Amino acid sequence: MIILIISCGSKKEKKDQALSKKPEKLLIGKKMLMIIPEENFNETEFSTVKTTMEEQGALLKVASRISALNIKGMEGMWVTSDLSWERISIDDWDVIILIGGSGTTKHFEDKNLHKLLNDAHEKKKWIAAICLSPMILAQAGILIGKQATCFPSIAENLKEMGVKVSNHKVEIDNDAKIITGNGPKAALLFSFKIVEMISGKKSEQARENE
């Protein structure tokens, strides 16, 4: 009887230790800039990416064309931008993430945003774009000739511009340091792939969502 009591106590202690062990945060110290349109951003993509990055310990700020702008999403969610992408030094950031939504089309040809992205690309920063926002990368010239995915409505346009478009949920170009996702249904996988690429560590959550 004594042996059984000791054994059960030992198992309980191991169980308690397992439950109390917190998962490692993989992005502590990383600074991430999330780009969203001035209106009609995709809330699913925004919330999924923001929550995932912050849960992993990253510092994340939201940028739009104008700072301190109250921005309404496609389904009524309100967000206030922290920064203007027209006044950002890319040296201050490790990663740029572009969120999609119908409002993204307004910024396809934004030269100031293109300059920011080209500066990031030249300095070998990771750039991630989801949904319609890969078109901004293509218009900036940094997605031409590269493998990427996107929202289906712009796939043919990207192909005509010389982008190698796939129908995968997420595409990663390690040499160019570009991650693309095809829309809100891929937002979680897209998020965990960002975590993997920045941390250099494999993510179980990424494999579960592939």
CORDATA-V695255 format. One record per backbone hydrogen bond with DSSP energy under -0.5 kcal/mol. NH is the residue of the N-H (numbers start at 1). CO is the residue of the C=O. Records with the same first field share a line. If there is no record, write none. Layout:
NH: CO / CO
This chain:
5: 1
6: 2
7: 3
8: 4
9: 5
10: 6
11: 7
12: 8
13: 9
14: 10
15: 11
16: 12
17: 13
18: 14
19: 15
20: 16
21: 17
22: 20
26: 24
27: 56
29: 57
30: 27
32: 30 / 59
33: 95
34: 32 / 61
35: 33 / 97
36: 63
40: 72
42: 100
43: 41
46: 42
47: 43
48: 44
49: 45
50: 46
51: 47
52: 48
53: 49
54: 50
55: 51
56: 52
57: 54
58: 53
59: 30
60: 58
61: 32
63: 34
64: 83
68: 81
69: 66
71: 69 / 79
73: 77
74: 41
76: 73
79: 71
81: 69 / 79
82: 62
83: 62
85: 64
87: 84
88: 85
90: 88
92: 89
93: 90
94: 31
95: 31
96: 126
97: 33
98: 128
99: 35 / 97
103: 40
104: 101
105: 102
106: 103
107: 104
108: 105
110: 107
111: 109
114: 110
115: 111
116: 112
117: 113
118: 114
119: 115
120: 116
121: 117
122: 118
123: 119
124: 121
125: 120
126: 94
127: 177
128: 96
129: 179
130: 98
131: 181
133: 130
135: 132
136: 133
137: 133
138: 134
139: 135
140: 136
141: 137 / 138
142: 137
143: 137
145: 162
146: 143
148: 164
151: 131
154: 151
155: 152
158: 154
159: 155
160: 156
161: 157
162: 159
163: 158
164: 146
165: 163
166: 148
171: 180
173: 178
174: 172
177: 173
178: 173
179: 127
180: 171
181: 129
182: 169
186: 183
187: 184
190: 186
191: 187
192: 188
193: 189
194: 190
195: 191
196: 192
197: 193
198: 194
199: 195
200: 196
204: 202
207: 203
208: 204
209: 205 / 206
210: 207
